[in-house]
Amino acid sequence: MKLRLAVIYGAIALLISSASAQPTTSKKNEVKTGANAAMTPDPASGKIVMEDRFKIDTSTDGKERQFPSVYRFGDNIFVSYSEHPDAIIASPVDAMVISRDNGKTWTEKVQHSDFYLTSLVEKGGILYGVAYFTYPDSAQKERMIYWVSADMGKTWSRHKGAVRAPAGRQFKPMPTAWGSMLFHRGMRVMDDGSFQGPMYGYFDGDSIYTTAWAKSTDHCATWQIVSTIAAGVPEGDYKNPDGYCEPTFAKTRDGSLLCVLRIGSFLPLCQSRSLDNGATWSKPVPLPGLTSKESESVDPQLLLMSNGILALSYGRPDDKIAFSTDGCGYKRDYP
């Protein structure tokens, strides 16, 4: 979904774009972020009420404003996005805009190379941001970039890290500037203090995408791929699937980890679940409760809202939100 003029122009992105966000909820299940965004899951009708769209950044330099991710820490909201074309470019300059008043105003903008942060987490008062892409190093290791801020995003320091292949596997040699595995979005701090989340890309021998689970125990300096979430050709009569990619995950209401994945443009999304904190994953299946058409097709984002409802945004065609009132994704009640 390409937004050339505005990074975010409505409630969908602000409320659903980040599994790290923690929106407030009223007694009527109305979820609000910022001064102009509102959304009400209505269990009786399945309708969503949205207020007017608004812009937080407009392109005046011909650069893109696309693929946003949103993170909220108290009244501080961070929107990280790509300003480079949808292409593989070494060390592109990308950006982040910041609101310090819960979305009412957006007055800070930060730009750096290797700054397309698709994950942003907080631990011990320090922010850690993980850049989307990796860079090739060897068959067993790829380089990655992460950023650290000790003052809630006022200043940032750039750091180099590493991603290590699982035992018995190698990264696929790539003919481009980027490495074979990507941090799509959604790394989070787990109960044991480690940073964990999904990556997708290619291992040596792969012809289509694989999605894997990675873990860091040293604050993003090294990442070990510890398990495979989904790999191989998706089951079903699908034409030219991309493989399992663009993963998003959430820790659901029953404590399980749910990962939703793209398999191809205009193809239905799939999901896989872990009951052991990412060590093993269930066989990917179509989203329960939705038809194939209802669950098309790309860039999914999960969010367990503070009212206990699990929300899933996705698109192409259109922008869509599905809700799971069990908070776990065992069934999606309101497409």
KAJORA-V985551 format. One record per pair of residues at least 24 apart in sequence whose C-alpha atoms are under 8 Angstrom apart, sorted by the first residue. I is the first residue (numbers start at 1). GAP is how many residues later the second one is. Records with the same first field share a line. If there is no record, write none. Layout:
I=GAP / GAP
//
This chain:
1=65 / 66 / 314 / 315
2=63 / 64 / 65
3=61 / 62 / 63 / 64
4=55 / 59 / 60 / 61 / 62
5=52 / 53 / 54 / 59 / 60
6=49 / 50 / 51 / 52 / 53 / 59 / 60
7=48 / 49 / 50 / 51 / 58 / 59 / 60 / 61 / 74
8=46 / 47 / 48 / 49 / 60
9=44 / 45 / 46 / 47
10=27 / 41 / 42 / 43 / 44 / 45
11=26 / 27 / 28 / 39 / 40 / 42
12=301
13=55 / 56 / 57
14=56
16=285 / 286 / 287 / 295 / 296 / 297
17=51 / 52 / 53 / 284 / 285 / 286 / 296
18=51 / 52 / 53 / 168 / 283 / 284 / 285
19=52 / 167 / 230 / 231 / 282 / 283 / 284 / 285
20=50 / 51 / 52 / 100 / 101 / 166 / 168 / 283
21=49 / 50 / 51 / 52 / 282
22=50 / 51 / 283 / 284
23=49 / 282 / 283
24=282
25=281 / 282
29=278
33=69 / 70
34=67 / 68 / 69 / 70
35=67 / 68 / 69
36=68
41=282
43=291
46=288 / 289
56=41 / 50
57=40
69=48 / 49 / 50 / 116
71=49
74=28
75=24 / 25 / 26 / 27 / 28
76=24 / 25 / 26 / 27 / 76
77=25 / 26
80=36 / 37 / 38
81=35 / 36 / 37
82=34
88=88 / 89 / 90
89=88 / 89
90=87 / 88
114=31
115=32
118=65 / 66 / 67 / 68
119=64 / 65 / 66 / 67 / 68 / 69
120=66 / 67 / 68
121=66 / 67 / 68
122=67
123=66
125=25 / 27
126=24 / 25 / 26
127=25 / 26
128=91 / 92
130=53 / 90
131=52
132=50 / 51 / 52 / 53
133=45 / 46 / 48 / 49 / 50
134=44 / 45 / 46 / 47 / 48 / 49
135=42 / 43 / 44 / 45
136=37 / 38 / 41 / 42 / 43 / 44
137=42
138=33
139=26 / 31 / 32 / 33 / 34
140=24 / 25 / 29 / 30 / 31
141=24 / 30
142=37
143=36
146=74 / 75
159=62
160=61
161=59 / 60 / 61 / 62
162=59 / 60 / 61
163=59 / 60 / 61 / 62
164=58 / 59 / 60 / 61
165=59 / 60
166=58 / 59 / 60 / 61
169=34 / 35
170=33 / 34
171=31 / 32 / 33
172=30 / 31 / 32 / 33 / 34
173=31
184=62 / 63 / 64
185=62 / 63
186=62 / 63
193=24
194=24 / 25
195=24 / 25
197=52
198=49 / 50 / 51
199=48
200=44 / 45 / 46 / 47
201=44
206=26
208=24 / 25 / 33 / 34 / 35 / 36
209=33 / 34 / 35 / 36
210=33 / 34 / 35
211=33 / 34 / 36
213=65
226=53
227=51 / 52 / 53
228=52 / 53
229=43 / 51 / 52 / 53
230=42 / 51 / 53 / 54
234=29
238=29
240=24
241=26
246=52 / 53 / 54
247=52 / 53
248=52 / 53 / 54
249=52 / 53
250=52 / 53 / 54
251=53
252=52 / 58 / 75 / 76 / 77
253=51 / 55 / 73 / 74 / 75
254=73 / 74
256=72
258=70 / 71
260=40 / 41 / 42
261=39
262=35 / 36 / 37 / 38
263=34 / 35
264=33 / 34
265=31 / 32 / 33 / 51
266=30 / 31 / 32 / 50 / 51
267=25 / 26 / 28 / 29 / 30
268=24 / 25 / 26 / 27 / 28 / 29
269=26 / 27 / 28 / 29
287=44 / 45
288=41 / 42 / 43 / 44
289=42 / 43 / 44
290=42 / 45
294=41
//
